[in-house]
Amino acid sequence: MSFPILSFLTFFPLVGVIFILLRRGSDEVVERSSKNISVLVSVINFIVSLFLWSKFDTVNSNFQFVEETQWIKNFVSYKMGIDGISIFLVLLTTFISPLCIFAAINSLKKRIKEFLITILIMQTFMIGVFCALDLFLFFLFFEGGLIPMFLIIGIWGGERRVYSALKFFLYTFLGSIFMLIAIIAIYWNMNTLDLVKLMGLKIPENLQYWMWFGFFISLAVKLPMWPFHTWLPDAHVEAPTPGSVILAAILLKISGYGFIRFSLGLFPIASHYFANFVFVLSIIAIIYASLVALMQTDMKKLIAYSSVAHMGYVTIGIFSFTKQGIDGAIFQMISHGLISSSLFLCVGVLYDRVHSRLIEDYSGIVNIMPKFALVFVFSSLANIGLPGTSGFVGEFLTLIGTFKVNYIVSILAATGVILSAAYSLWLCKRVVFGEFKVNYQGEKLLDLDVTEIFILFMLMILTIVFGVYPNLILDSISSSVDLVVKNMRVIK
Amino acid sequence: MKNIIPELFILLSSFSLLIAGVFFKNFNKIINYIIVILLAALIFVIYFNFTTSVTLFGNSYTIDPLSNFMKMLVLISVLFTMLISNSYLERLNIAKFEYPIILLLSTLGMFVMISANNLIVFYLGLELQSLCLYVLAAINTKSLKSSEAGLKYFVLGSLSSGLLLYGCSLVYGFTGSVDYSVIAKVAMEQSGALKFGLVFILCGIAFKISAVPFHMWAPDVYEGSPTSVTTFFAMAPKVAAIAALIKFLNVPYANFINEWRPIIIVLSIASMFLGAVAAIGQSNLKRLMAYSSIGHVGFILAGLAIATPQSLSAVLVYIVIYVFMNIGVFACIMSLNRNGVYFENISDLSGLSKHHPLIAICLTILTFSLAGIPPLAGFFAKFYIFLAIIQQKIYYLAVVGLLSAVIAAFYYLRIIKVIYFDAAKESYDKNSSYGLKFSLIVSTVIILFYFIDPSSLNIIVENITKNIK
């Protein structure tokens, strides 16, 4: 048996946690070593994941690096594996996590050791979600991630953190129980929870509909889709910056991944049946969330609503069942992971200095913080989908893919691009440009320090690289997406 | 003779300890250690004779894997209760040497109850354990609340025992026997009249496991009794009563499944729901645990109502995990003391994360597990139950169960909120009791790492349940 690289990626952060917990000494020493350990662990994890990518066979559409051992006897196997759909989400996770850890070390003031432990545990759950090839295992990682996120929002959050943390937890928990019922029903009907086997078997049509719905509710809450989105702005606003980044960059992607993997992979008939329903919800999400974003006075809330809108493109792309659409959806997930992270980090930079997230408290930042202004304007433009940035590729591909299937949806979704330009540019205009005026109690308004420059420029560079050369991603995912599309076409 | 060594051993040792207690002064200091060692030895005795399956005393007493399993569980609960409560009893000055002896006698009653194969033996066991429990609830004679709890428990408990005895007499009247196997035989032929007995007996047992609507006593008794006794209440009597219930429903009344299933389902739904809703308003941790245990009993009853081998396995797994979660949580509650005063309000938990990070982490893990969040053991417990329910396509039961799990998550999260999110209060005494720390860590480790190897427990349990019917 070869080296279990996926299990290593998944559980290596936990090794880091153990090391941190074992450190003894004065508080200062422990804090310093916990910072070192967590940085080391997350960077090693990133390097290992790059290695994984280099070994990844782009022609092969099957699952690769598969590991399988029996776990619960006669019932659940511990099965991990990745294909083109999940590899970039794993890479995104391993890339964003060290950045979050840097950001946390740089900006967080209290209980830094505990925070790093929680982030590392979170990382385990997130990588596990994308690698799990058994429904039960997937659910375990999916649901288990609630605990660290709840603690991140609740302990390190803002003023209304308790409310937001509870809302986040209960909302997601309520959603996921429907998935649990569906998973159990799949087990009793198909006698296996192994994803690979299930994809080969055909789930009876009459069962598909309500099983699809069980998964849908749970994933739609997590995505979040339009009527289930209300927890997201609260959670984002109250979470500390690294928490917001993880939430936006990775947690929201779990649902997009889940839709491709489960809704399309296991319930193709039901997916066709409900496609228009998803389109309607997504269109509402795009237009409504964009309009709401336009009216926000809180920067984090604005970005949160913009996330809801951008995730609308993801669902539209997925449920168009075309190659371009699904390619675009995956691309959009990666690109949104980078762009929203950098936007949240920008807001975090301002918040650390001024302790306000309100737009009206800022004006003309560019006069004092030129480097910051560069990054902020760039990220906003990427958020709009400026050609040359990764945001453009994702949105463009999903719109092309959807146009083939249903041009009305495509046209309506395209209005979201205009609206996103409106709220993003308006935000830039109010915060970055104009006469310098800042309503702050902090010491001095300093420009980005070295760590912040490092984090934000990393994100910026990747945004440009993926925008200019999208094949870097598209080549690797192509064969797996082909398989999904073929699968869907056969059913139709 | 060889097969009832555990029972004889408990009986003789409790008598001899009683006599020794009269003659030696300061006996209460060492008696706890003696009993802990004794119980640990007994667990091994039962473990080595695990697979024996015999009936004794004219078919009125059975020893089989199920009873051995439940007895071990009772012993574990008692053992950990003793370990946890050592320092607590000393601080509250109720460390009388009678206390552990009553505990032992109550354990004996539970053993009899678990092994009973005959209504009279069952009733005798039940009464022996109940009487001891009444005394235990009121053992803190200086506290008004404790006396109130004891009295309340006694009055309501006797009422339920009366109902149960009435049910037994009805069954005897209709079948002419108190023997389970004879009842089962008669039940094959006639059906109607036996139902009356069934209902009364079920009421009696439902009272003992505090299933809604027979739960009224639980919050008051949990709150009023000394915490060490509450710990005991939350675990051992429930294990015993559920063991008896499993046997009662699946041996003499196996044919009546269509009659008793709706009753158990109603009890289960009511318990799950009330356990979740009523706990929200509580501010006392022990009351909260009372409602929490009502909720958990609801899940256990849901598994019992299905009555397939899978669901019974799920029930057994659930009880094991339930016992360990309770050990941990009560160990946390008992470590909240400052200068000899024990605190038991939820708001007293604030500051744990700052001053006692270990206890805070353990309690957090246990609470998430109680709420049923993966990958902790509590999730697996609930998951197996739902697996069994959905296999039988009783979807409404699964939906109610899951919804109440979500509602219950709210009040469990509130505990974590107080631990981590609220402003810290002053710290508690550093606890020096090794027993308490040991129990806390053992239970947390079991709950946290259960997911690594869930199968071994499943295999043991499946071997037990496939022979029940």
Boltz contact constraints between the chains, C-beta under 6 A:
constraints:
  - contact:
      token1: [A, 72]
      token2: [B, 454]
      max_distance: 6.0
  - contact:
      token1: [A, 72]
      token2: [B, 455]
      max_distance: 6.0
  - contact:
      token1: [A, 73]
      token2: [B, 455]
      max_distance: 6.0
  - contact:
      token1: [A, 140]
      token2: [B, 374]
      max_distance: 6.0
  - contact:
      token1: [A, 140]
      token2: [B, 375]
      max_distance: 6.0
  - contact:
      token1: [A, 143]
      token2: [B, 374]
      max_distance: 6.0
  - contact:
      token1: [A, 144]
      token2: [B, 374]
      max_distance: 6.0
  - contact:
      token1: [A, 144]
      token2: [B, 375]
      max_distance: 6.0
  - contact:
      token1: [A, 147]
      token2: [B, 368]
      max_distance: 6.0
  - contact:
      token1: [A, 147]
      token2: [B, 373]
      max_distance: 6.0
  - contact:
      token1: [A, 154]
      token2: [B, 421]
      max_distance: 6.0
  - contact:
      token1: [A, 155]
      token2: [B, 420]
      max_distance: 6.0
  - contact:
      token1: [A, 162]
      token2: [B, 417]
      max_distance: 6.0
  - contact:
      token1: [A, 162]
      token2: [B, 421]
      max_distance: 6.0
  - contact:
      token1: [A, 166]
      token2: [B, 413]
      max_distance: 6.0
  - contact:
      token1: [A, 169]
      token2: [B, 413]
      max_distance: 6.0
  - contact:
      token1: [A, 173]
      token2: [B, 406]
      max_distance: 6.0
  - contact:
      token1: [A, 173]
      token2: [B, 409]
      max_distance: 6.0
  - contact:
      token1: [A, 174]
      token2: [B, 406]
      max_distance: 6.0
  - contact:
      token1: [A, 177]
      token2: [B, 402]
      max_distance: 6.0
  - contact:
      token1: [A, 184]
      token2: [B, 386]
      max_distance: 6.0
  - contact:
      token1: [A, 184]
      token2: [B, 387]
      max_distance: 6.0
  - contact:
      token1: [A, 184]
      token2: [B, 390]
      max_distance: 6.0
  - contact:
      token1: [A, 185]
      token2: [B, 390]
      max_distance: 6.0
  - contact:
      token1: [A, 188]
      token2: [B, 391]
      max_distance: 6.0
